[in-house]
């Protein structure tokens, strides 16, 4: 068997997209993939949306206002996605890689911790509360779904965004949880640069080499270049 470091990871930049079409495309990709289908990593910036996990409780959505709430099939409670947040969806065949879900979560968290450490910022995990925390506030959230031995959903990293919508929910089910973003701790941060930092760290920790895919968008999605 080849060393895992030689494995390609198809990297798709989807641009800004509504949440639900991307979620449905992830489901379709997972259902249709075969034993030799390469793993993929999708980068997306979502329109404003609250998403509820399978265990999500309605009382954690305090006042959504005009922001839609979507019930999804990932783990966890409610969170917010919006412009300026890097969202990376690893679509991996865990059985083929011999990875457990806990191991994948640890490595996604570590990718954020490493990225921040390389820029002089000390982040941490918290027992029982998946994600990454910086200066006492949450900067990255993780929620996954495993189906047929394969994973979808993934990692949301707050880069330079409006954090106000987080005050309209109990983020990840925690009352009063403070949220932060990279721009509050690092000057001049840009979405694309942060996405490249994070995708590079993920590939390194999971033993992939990144292969850019500029065409052939996932089912039901427009090419990133065609988006307004």
C-alpha positions, 0 to 999 in steps of 0.5 A: 500500500502506498504511503498516505502522504502520497494520497491526493486530496481534491481541493475545490474552492466553491466561492460564496454559496447558500448552505442547503445546496452545498449540504445536499451536494455533500450528501450526493457525493457521499452516496455516489462515491465508490471504493476508489473515489478520491477524497475531497476538501471543499472550501466555501463561504456561506450566506448567513444561516443558522444550522442545527445539528441532530441533537439541536434543541430549539431553546438554543435558538434565541432570536434568529430574526431574518436569518434562516435556521436549517435542520441538518444531519451533522452532530452537535447543536446550533451554530452560525455561518456567514460571510468572512468565515472559512468553512472547510468540508473534508469528504473522506473515506474513513474506512479506507484511511483507517481513521476514527472520527475522534482522530479526525476531530483531533486533527482538524482541531490541531490544524487550527491550533498549529495555524495560530501557533505559527502566527504567535497565537496560543489556542487550546481545546476544551474537554467536552466542547469540540472546537478551538478556543483563543483568548477565552473565546471560540474561534473554530467549530466542528460538526461531522456526519459519517455515512457508509464509512465516509465523512462530510460536514466539517470545520468553520473558522472565524476569520473576519466576519460579523460576530453579532449573529452568534448573540442570537443563539447559544453557540454549540448549546452553551449559554453565553459562549464568547466567540472571536475571529482571527481578525481580532488578533492578527492585522491584515488577515484575508479570507483566501490567505486564511483558507490556504493556511488552514487547508495546508495544515489539514493536508499536512496532518492528515497525510495528503497532498492538495490537488486544486480542482478549478472546474466540474463543480459538485452536483447542483452548484454553480462554478465559483467564478460564476457567482456574483 
